[in-house]
Amino acid sequence: MILAWSGAFVSVTWSPDNHQQVLELGQCTTLWAQLGRPLMDLLYCHVFRGFQPQLQLLLGLFCLWGMGRLLGSLWQLNRAESLLLLAWITTFPFLVNVFGFETGKFSIPLAYLLTTCAWLLVSRRSGWPFWCAPLLLAAALSLYQTSLNLLVVVAMLSVVFGARLLQTLSRLLWLAGPGVLLYGITAELMRWWLQAGYNTRYAAMGGPETPLGFLRQLKDIAGHYKHLLAPGHALLPPITGVCVVAAAALVLCRRGRPRLVPLAAAAVAVWTTDLPVAGSLLGTGYRHIYPVVLVFAALCILALRQGRQQPRLSMGLAGLYAITIAAFVVVDNSWAFDTHRLAVFDMAVAQRLAQTIEASPHHSPGQPLLITGALRPAARPPGLQPRGFDVLGSGLDNPGAARALLRSLGLQFSDPAAAPPGRCQALLPAPRPVVTSPGCTVVDLSQL
């Protein structure tokens, strides 16, 4: 875990999204309240009052560790099984993506921990802790809406590990119903109170999903699993597919059929929030399907239980799991090393752009700056090509991150809207990376 976390430290420190997020955190534009995450604004604008990526990383990893310990206790795992679950949760390469995207927000692991605590209160206790569980779920959703995905996955896997199906479903409805309702009301009230503006993701809603649409969703989910397990995934090493497929084959061959239904339901529930409504409210990206790690870990634990009666099989599975975890560590650190190399390249290019802009006779501090285009993959250093959505991104891949990167170097400029009408647009298309005029400066990233 220490080896994997060291890679996460490097990724968080040098992630290109950091530049844009630092700028937004400094401005506190109520962006997250607009997108239905009011506690995010509270956490970053009033509690942290800044970026602090390493502190957030340590807090987030502590939350994931706590989540693993709680699940091990809830599912009554033995010490070896609890260790295996914890190793999957804290070394899974998607962990680096969860932390790497949007500056490694502490809020995402915190939301997962709150969701797990809410389910634990509903599952084991009565009295006032039982009634407080929906409040915890509403808080988790206010930090990260896909906490609902994690909740359903945990509930279905609880059935796999011995909980009663009807009792679990009733508790899930009791927790999710009031929790989601309370979250929706508070999120909209906060958006109205903070005057955060219209939630643009509502435009993606296309009404209830039709039966044919639901079948298409299931087909897409099967395609996702094929992509996750086949060699060549952007984040997962090839051994992952071998490990999970071997564990699934052993479970399917020897485990009773009643447990296979909730196991399949848990695999589908990773996409819970995408199933009932046509059009995703949450966007896309690897970070949204991090709960799939619980499905893979559960399969490995079940397979380990099946192999107890055969020492050779048990030792073979243990060796396969050890190699898989080691491969996770290697992938995490390889991506971290590449992220650092790309950050050094970005900084060198940004410094050259800033020097070119400041050397122009038309430049003046505070002049409007318009940035267009994106860095071409062919312009990147060898071996640092993008590997998919949010994977190995460059600070020059979009104008927002590039503006923040230049601002972090001390370049002073204003928004292009401050320029006289048409002054910046008159310089387009730019024949070279930097074009200056007395009233505006244009940077075309695609010309780099």
C-alpha positions in Angstrom: 0.0 0.0 0.0 2.9 2.4 0.8 4.4 1.7 -2.6 1.0 2.4 -4.4 0.4 5.5 -2.4 3.8 6.9 -3.3 2.7 6.8 -6.9 -0.5 8.5 -6.0 1.5 11.3 -4.3 3.4 12.0 -7.5 0.3 11.9 -9.7 -1.6 14.3 -7.4 1.3 16.7 -7.2 1.9 16.8 -11.0 -1.6 16.2 -12.4 -2.4 18.8 -15.1 -5.8 19.3 -13.7 -4.3 20.8 -10.6 -3.5 24.1 -12.4 -7.1 24.6 -13.4 -8.5 23.5 -10.0 -6.1 25.7 -8.1 -7.5 28.7 -10.0 -11.1 27.6 -9.4 -10.5 26.9 -5.7 -9.0 30.4 -5.4 -12.1 31.9 -7.0 -14.7 29.7 -5.3 -17.2 30.0 -8.2 -19.9 27.7 -6.5 -19.3 25.3 -9.4 -19.9 22.3 -7.3 -23.1 23.6 -5.8 -24.4 24.2 -9.3 -23.6 20.5 -10.2 -25.5 19.3 -7.1 -22.5 19.0 -4.7 -23.0 21.7 -2.1 -20.8 20.1 0.5 -17.9 20.3 -2.0 -18.1 24.1 -1.9 -18.2 24.0 1.9 -15.2 21.7 2.1 -13.0 23.5 -0.4 -14.0 27.1 0.0 -14.4 27.3 3.8 -12.7 24.3 5.4 -9.5 23.8 3.4 -9.4 27.3 2.0 -6.9 26.2 -0.6 -5.6 23.2 -2.5 -3.4 21.1 -0.2 -3.2 18.0 -2.4 -1.0 15.9 -0.2 -3.1 16.5 2.9 -6.2 15.6 0.9 -4.5 12.5 -0.4 -3.6 11.2 3.1 -7.1 11.9 4.4 -8.7 10.2 1.3 -6.5 7.1 1.8 -7.4 7.0 5.4 -11.1 7.0 4.4 -10.6 4.2 1.9 -8.7 2.2 4.6 -11.7 2.8 7.0 -14.1 1.7 4.3 -12.2 -1.5 3.8 -12.1 -2.3 7.5 -15.8 -1.6 7.9 -16.7 -3.9 5.0 -14.5 -6.6 6.3 -16.4 -6.5 9.6 -19.8 -6.2 8.0 -19.2 -9.2 5.7 -17.6 -11.2 8.5 -14.4 -11.8 6.6 -11.4 -13.5 8.2 -8.0 -11.8 8.5 -6.7 -13.1 5.2 -9.9 -12.1 3.4 -10.0 -8.7 5.0 -6.4 -8.1 4.0 -7.2 -9.1 0.4 -10.1 -6.7 0.3 -8.1 -3.9 1.7 -5.3 -4.5 -0.7 -7.7 -4.3 -3.7 -9.4 -1.2 -2.4 -6.2 0.8 -1.7 -3.9 -0.4 -4.6 -6.4 -0.6 -7.5 -5.1 1.6 -10.3 -8.4 3.4 -10.5 -7.5 4.8 -7.1 -4.9 6.9 -8.8 -7.4 8.1 -11.3 -9.9 9.0 -8.5 -7.3 11.1 -6.8 -5.6 12.3 -10.0 -8.7 13.8 -11.6 -9.8 17.2 -10.2 -6.8 17.4 -7.9 -7.4 14.2 -6.0 -10.3 15.4 -4.0 -10.6 14.2 -0.5 -14.4 14.4 -1.0 -14.7 11.3 -3.1 -13.2 8.8 -0.6 -15.0 10.6 2.2 -18.3 10.1 0.4 -17.5 6.4 0.0 -16.8 6.2 3.8 -20.0 8.0 4.7 -22.0 5.7 2.4 -20.4 2.6 4.0 -21.1 3.9 7.5 -24.7 4.6 6.5 -25.2 1.1 5.3 -23.5 -0.3 8.5 -25.9 1.7 10.7 -28.9 0.3 8.8 -27.6 -3.2 8.8 -26.6 -3.6 12.4 -28.3 -1.1 14.7 -31.6 0.2 15.8 -32.7 3.3 17.6 -31.3 6.8 16.7 -28.2 5.5 14.7 -30.7 3.7 12.4 -32.6 6.9 11.8 -29.4 8.9 11.2 -28.3 6.7 8.3 -30.3 8.6 5.6 -28.5 11.8 6.8 -25.1 10.2 6.2 -26.2 9.0 2.8 -27.5 12.5 1.9 -24.2 14.0 3.0 -22.3 11.4 0.9 -24.4 12.3 -2.2 -23.8 16.0 -1.6 -20.1 15.2 -2.0 -20.3 12.7 -4.9 -23.5 11.5 -6.4 -22.1 8.1 -7.5 -22.1 7.2 -3.8 -25.5 5.7 -4.7 -23.7 3.2 -7.0 -21.4 2.2 -4.2 -24.4 1.7 -1.8 -26.2 -0.7 -4.1 -23.0 -2.6 -4.8 -22.3 -3.0 -1.1 -25.9 -4.1 -0.4 -25.9 -6.7 -3.1 -22.5 -8.0 -2.0 -23.8 -8.2 1.6 -26.3 -10.7 0.3 -23.5 -12.7 -1.3 -21.7 -12.8 2.0 -24.7 -14.1 4.0 -27.2 -11.4 4.5 -30.9 -12.1 3.8 -32.1 -10.9 0.5 -35.5 -9.5 1.5 -34.2 -7.9 4.6 -31.3 -6.3 2.6 -33.7 -5.0 0.0 -36.0 -3.5 2.6 -33.1 -1.8 4.3 -31.8 -0.5 1.0 -35.1 1.0 0.1 -35.4 2.6 3.6 -31.9 4.1 3.3 -31.9 5.1 -0.3 -35.5 6.6 -0.5 -35.2 9.2 2.3 -31.5 9.7 1.7 -31.9 10.6 -2.0 -35.0 12.7 -1.3 -33.2 14.6 1.4 -30.2 15.1 -0.8 -32.3 16.4 -3.7 -34.1 19.0 -1.6 -31.0 20.2 0.2 -28.9 20.3 -3.0 -31.5 22.4 -4.9 -32.0 24.7 -1.9 -28.3 25.3 -1.6 -28.1 25.9 -5.4 -30.9 28.5 -5.1 -29.5 30.1 -2.0 -26.0 30.4 -3.4 -27.4 31.6 -6.7 -25.1 29.0 -8.4 -27.1 28.9 -11.6 -28.8 26.3 -13.6 -27.4 22.7 -13.4 -26.4 22.1 -17.0 -26.5 18.4 -16.5 -30.2 18.5 -16.2 -30.2 19.0 -20.0 -28.8 15.5 -20.4 -32.0 13.9 -18.8 -34.2 12.2 -21.3 -37.0 10.9 -19.1 -37.3 7.3 -17.8 -35.3 4.7 -19.5 -37.3 2.5 -21.9 -37.0 -1.3 -21.9 -35.0 -1.2 -25.1 -32.8 1.5 -23.6 -32.3 -0.6 -20.5 -31.2 -3.5 -22.7 -28.7 -1.2 -24.5 -27.4 -0.1 -21.1 -26.8 -3.8 -20.1 -25.0 -4.3 -23.4 -22.8 -1.3 -22.7 -22.1 -2.6 -19.2 -21.0 -6.0 -20.7 -18.8 -4.1 -23.1 -17.3 -2.2 -20.2 -16.4 -5.5 -18.4 -14.9 -6.8 -21.6 -12.8 -3.7 -21.8 -11.8 -3.9 -18.1 -10.7 -7.5 -18.3 -9.1 -7.7 -21.8 -5.4 -6.9 -22.0 -4.5 -3.4 -23.1 -6.6 -1.4 -20.7 -5.3 2.1 -20.1 -5.1 1.6 -16.3 -5.3 -2.1 -15.5 -2.4 -4.5 -16.1 -3.1 -7.6 -18.2 -2.9 -9.9 -15.1 -6.1 -8.3 -13.8 -8.2 -10.0 -16.4 -6.6 -13.4 -15.7 -7.1 -13.0 -12.0 -10.7 -11.9 -12.1 -11.7 -14.4 -14.8 -10.0 -17.3 -13.0 -11.8 -16.3 -9.8 -15.1 -16.0 -11.6 -14.7 -19.3 -13.3 -14.1 -21.1 -9.9 -17.1 -19.3 -8.3 -19.4 -20.1 -11.2 -18.4 -23.8 -11.2 -18.7 -24.4 -7.5 -20.9 -21.8 -5.8 -24.7 -22.2 -5.3 -26.9 -20.5 -7.8 -28.9 -18.4 -5.2 -25.7 -16.4 -4.5 -25.0 -15.8 -8.2 -28.0 -13.5 -8.7 -27.0 -10.8 -6.1 -23.4 -11.1 -7.4 -24.6 -10.3 -11.0 -26.8 -7.6 -9.6 -23.7 -6.1 -7.8 -21.8 -6.1 -11.1 -24.6 -4.2 -12.9 -25.1 -1.9 -9.9 -21.8 -0.2 -10.5 -23.8 1.8 -13.1 -26.8 2.3 -10.8 -27.3 6.0 -11.4 -27.2 5.5 -15.2 -29.9 2.9 -15.4 -33.3 4.5 -14.5 -32.9 7.7 -16.5 -32.0 8.1 -20.2 -28.9 10.3 -20.3 -26.2 10.4 -17.6 -26.4 13.1 -15.0 -22.8 12.5 -13.9 -20.8 12.5 -17.1 -18.4 9.7 -18.0 -14.9 8.6 -17.0 -13.1 5.8 -15.2 -13.5 7.5 -11.8 -17.2 6.9 -11.9 -16.9 3.1 -11.9 -14.4 2.7 -9.0 -17.0 0.6 -7.1 -16.2 -2.2 -9.6 -13.2 -2.9 -7.4 -15.6 -4.3 -4.7 -17.0 -6.8 -7.3 -13.6 -8.0 -8.4 -12.4 -8.3 -4.8 -15.5 -10.2 -3.8 -15.0 -12.7 -6.6 -11.4 -13.3 -5.5 -12.5 -13.8 -1.8 -15.2 -16.3 -2.9 -12.7 -18.2 -5.0 -10.3 -18.3 -2.1 -13.0 -19.8 0.0 -13.7 -22.4 -2.6 -10.1 -23.4 -2.8 -9.6 -24.0 1.0 -10.2 -27.7 0.6 -7.3 -28.0 -2.0 -4.0 -26.7 -0.7 -2.4 -26.5 -4.2 -5.4 -24.6 -5.6 -5.4 -22.2 -2.6 -1.7 -21.6 -2.9 -2.1 -21.0 -6.7 -4.8 -18.4 -6.1 -2.8 -16.7 -3.4 0.2 -16.4 -5.7 -2.1 -15.0 -8.5 -3.5 -12.4 -6.2 -0.1 -11.4 -5.0 1.1 -10.9 -8.5 -2.0 -8.9 -9.3 -1.5 -6.5 -6.4 2.2 -6.2 -7.3 1.1 -5.3 -10.9 -1.2 -2.7 -9.5 1.7 -1.1 -7.7 3.8 -1.1 -10.8 1.0 0.4 -13.0 0.3 3.1 -10.4 3.9 4.2 -10.2 4.5 3.9 -14.0 1.5 6.3 -14.6 2.9 8.6 -11.9 6.3 8.7 -13.5 4.7 9.4 -16.9 2.6 12.1 -15.3 5.7 13.8 -13.9 7.5 13.6 -17.3 4.5 15.2 -19.0 4.3 17.9 -16.3 8.0 18.8 -16.8 7.2 19.1 -20.6 4.1 21.2 -19.9 6.0 23.6 -17.7 8.8 24.0 -20.3 6.3 24.8 -23.0 4.3 27.1 -20.8 7.5 29.0 -19.8 8.4 29.4 -23.5 4.9 30.7 -24.3 5.0 33.2 -21.4 8.4 34.5 -22.5 7.1 34.9 -26.0 4.1 36.8 -24.8 6.0 39.1 -22.5 8.7 39.8 -25.2 6.1 41.1 -27.6 6.1 44.9 -28.1 2.3 44.8 -28.0 2.0 43.0 -24.6 1.0 44.8 -21.4 0.2 43.3 -18.0 -3.5 42.5 -17.7 -4.0 42.3 -21.5 -6.9 40.0 -22.6 -5.6 36.5 -23.4 -7.6 34.1 -25.7 -6.5 30.4 -25.7 -7.9 28.0 -28.3 -7.2 24.5 -29.5 -5.5 21.7 -27.8 -2.0 20.1 -27.8 -1.8 17.5 -30.6 -0.8 14.0 -29.6 2.0 14.1 -32.1 3.4 17.1 -30.3 3.9 15.2 -27.0 7.2 13.7 -26.0 7.7 10.0 -27.1 5.9 7.5 -25.0 3.5 10.0 -23.4 0.5 9.6 -25.7 -3.0 10.0 -24.1 -4.4 6.6 -23.0 -8.1 7.4 -22.8 -10.5 9.7 -20.9 -8.7 11.4 -18.0 -5.7 9.2 -18.4 -2.3 10.9 -18.8 -3.6 14.3 -19.6 -1.6 17.3 -20.4 -1.9 20.8 -19.0 -2.1 22.0 -22.6 -5.0 19.7 -23.6 -7.6 22.3 -23.0 -7.7 26.2 -22.7 -8.9 26.2 -19.1 -5.9 24.2 -17.8 -3.5 26.1 -20.0 -4.8 29.5 -18.7 -4.3 28.3 -15.1 -0.9 26.9 -16.0 0.3 30.3 -17.4 -1.2 32.1 -14.5 0.8 29.8 -12.1 3.9 31.1 -13.8 3.0 34.7 -12.9 1.7 35.8 -16.3 -0.9 38.5 -15.7 -3.8 38.7 -18.1 -7.6 39.2 -18.2 -10.5 37.4 -19.7 -10.9 37.8 -23.5 -14.4 39.1 -22.9 -12.7 42.3 -21.6 -11.3 42.9 -25.1 -13.1 45.2 -27.6 -15.7 43.2 -29.6 -14.1 41.1 -32.3 -10.5 42.2 -31.4 -9.4 38.7 -30.4 -11.5 36.9 -33.0 -9.8 39.0 -35.7 -6.5 37.2 -35.0 -8.0 33.7 -35.7 -7.1 31.4 -37.2 -3.7 31.9 -35.6 -0.8 31.2 -38.0 1.6 30.4 -35.1 1.3 29.5 -31.4 1.3 33.1 -30.2 -0.2 36.1 -32.0 -0.3 39.5 -30.3 -1.9 42.8 -31.1 -2.3 46.0 -29.1 -5.7 44.8 -27.7 -5.4 41.1 -27.4 -3.1 38.1 -27.3 -4.1 34.7 -28.8 -2.5 31.4 -28.1 -3.4 28.4 -30.3 -2.4 25.2 -28.5 -2.9 23.2 -31.7 0.0 25.1 -33.3 2.6 23.9 -30.7 
